[in-house]
Every structure is written in C-alpha cells, then in structure tokens.
Amino acid sequence: MRERTELNSWKEIADRLDVSVRTAQLWEKQRGLPVRRLPGGNGRVFVRVDDLEAWMYGEDPLPHAASGPADVGSLTPFAVWVSGIVLSLVSWARLR
C-alpha cells in the first residue's frame, strides 16, 4: 500500500501527531504547524506529510510552498476583499 503524502482533515493531522484536534489547531496558531487552507472559506485544511515531519523535527517545513496550491489562509481578510473588488471592476470594465 502506498504511503499517503497529504493529510486532509484536522482529525487526520491530530492522529498523526497523537494529540487532540483542539491541540493541533492551537499548535497551528502558537507553534507554526504548517497547515494549509483550501480555497472556499469552509475551513477545510490539509498538510503535506513531509512538511509535518519536518516541522516535528524542527526543520523549515515549507521550502517548496510556492510550488503547491495557493495558501489563501495567509491572506488577510482585507487583502481578500480588495482582490475581490479589483476582479469585479476588471470584469465590469470588460463587459462595457
């Protein structure tokens, strides 16, 4: 059986760390657990197993972050709002 390369829920992440879901969520905020958020705002998360293991052993967990999906969780709500306004204006201008 092929080993998984990503964990796709807080439960899977917490199980891999052998902690509760709440502890894993706190570690994201307090200790920099390298969790990524999926676009869409519904709270879905994932982490690459390699990144998680690097984080566990004190290494820089995100050297290849630019090659992965966009990490929308790193944008501030204001930046997301401004991006939406700009995209709306560009679309509106093209329709005229």
KETI-619593 format. One record per residue (C-alpha): residue in three letters; x, y, z. Coordinates in steps of 0.5 Angstrom, whole numbers, padded with zeros to 4 digits, always signed. Example, Ala and Ser with C-alpha at 12.3 -4.5 7.8 and 13.67 -1.06 7.14 Angstrom:
2
Ala+0025-0009+0016/Ser+0027-0002+0014/
! end
This chain:
96
Met+0000+0000+0000/Arg+0003+0007-0002/Glu+0004+0012+0004/Arg+0000+0018+0004/Thr+0003+0024+0002/Glu-0002+0029+0005/Leu-0007+0029+0011/Asn-0014+0032+0009/Ser-0017+0034+0016/Trp-0016+0036+0023/Lys-0017+0029+0025/Glu-0012+0026+0021/Ile-0007+0031+0023/Ala-0008+0031+0030/Asp-0008+0023+0030/Arg-0001+0023+0026/Leu+0001+0028+0032/Asp-0002+0024+0037/Val-0006+0030+0040/Ser-0013+0032+0040/Val-0016+0036+0035/Arg-0016+0042+0039/Thr-0009+0042+0041/Ala-0007+0041+0033/Gln-0011+0047+0032/Leu-0007+0051+0038/Trp+0000+0049+0035/Glu-0002+0052+0028/Lys-0003+0059+0032/Gln+0002+0058+0037/Arg+0008+0054+0034/Gly+0007+0055+0027/Leu+0004+0048+0025/Pro+0005+0048+0017/Val-0003+0047+0016/Arg-0005+0050+0009/Arg-0012+0052+0008/Leu-0016+0050+0002/Pro-0020+0056-0002/Gly-0027+0057-0001/Gly-0027+0059+0006/Asn-0031+0053+0009/Gly-0025+0051+0014/Arg-0022+0045+0010/Val-0015+0044+0011/Phe-0009+0040+0009/Val-0002+0039+0011/Arg+0004+0035+0007/Val+0007+0029+0011/Asp+0014+0032+0009/Asp+0012+0039+0012/Leu+0009+0036+0018/Glu+0015+0031+0019/Ala+0020+0037+0018/Trp+0016+0041+0023/Met+0016+0036+0028/Tyr+0024+0035+0028/Gly+0025+0043+0028/Glu+0027+0044+0021/Asp+0024+0049+0016/Pro+0017+0046+0014/Leu+0016+0050+0008/Pro+0022+0051+0003/His+0017+0048-0003/Ala+0011+0052-0001/Ala+0011+0056-0007/Ser+0010+0050-0012/Gly+0004+0048-0008/Pro-0003+0051-0008/Ala-0005+0058-0006/Asp-0005+0059+0001/Val-0011+0063+0002/Gly-0010+0063+0009/Ser-0004+0067+0009/Leu-0008+0073+0006/Thr-0011+0078+0011/Pro-0019+0079+0010/Phe-0018+0086+0008/Ala-0013+0083+0002/Val-0018+0078+0000/Trp-0024+0084+0000/Val-0019+0088-0004/Ser-0018+0083-0009/Gly-0025+0081-0010/Ile-0026+0089-0011/Val-0021+0089-0016/Leu-0023+0083-0020/Ser-0030+0085-0020/Leu-0028+0092-0023/Val-0024+0089-0028/Ser-0030+0084-0030/Trp-0034+0090-0030/Ala-0030+0094-0035/Arg-0029+0088-0040/Leu-0037+0088-0041/Arg-0037+0095-0042/
! end
